């Protein structure tokens, strides 16, 4: 990923239209990891939009839940990179109910694997 996992925090949020992957630095003065987070998430947004999910496969050693459907229906999903003061996020959205279920499966998998403690239910 290019940044120190002990100096950063991952969060995964399920929403009514998809969800969000966010990574932030724990120390607001950590510009090295902040830059690496932004580069990584910009790259992730572009890769996912192209249907490439190599990074999650490399991180977890298995293809995460939901990826097959997300890859197959990539034209129905939008990935939007956003910078935040302390990090960055990739917002994932769709209007297709079947694809939405796959996105939620993917995010739940990430929550369990990264042990973030984020809710497994849809946030408002």
HELIX and SHEET records of a PDB file:
HELIX    1   1 UNK A    5  UNK A    7  5                                   3    
HELIX    2   2 UNK A   31  UNK A   49  1                                  19    
HELIX    3   3 UNK A   54  UNK A   60  1                                   7    
HELIX    4   4 UNK A   67  UNK A   72  1                                   6    
HELIX    5   5 UNK A   74  UNK A   76  5                                   3    
HELIX    6   6 UNK A   97  UNK A  114  1                                  18    
SHEET    1   A 4 UNK A   8  UNK A  15  0                                        
SHEET    2   A 4 UNK A  18  UNK A  25 -1                                        
SHEET    3   A 4 UNK A  87  UNK A  94 -1                                        
SHEET    4   A 4 UNK A  77  UNK A  84 -1                                        
END                                                                             
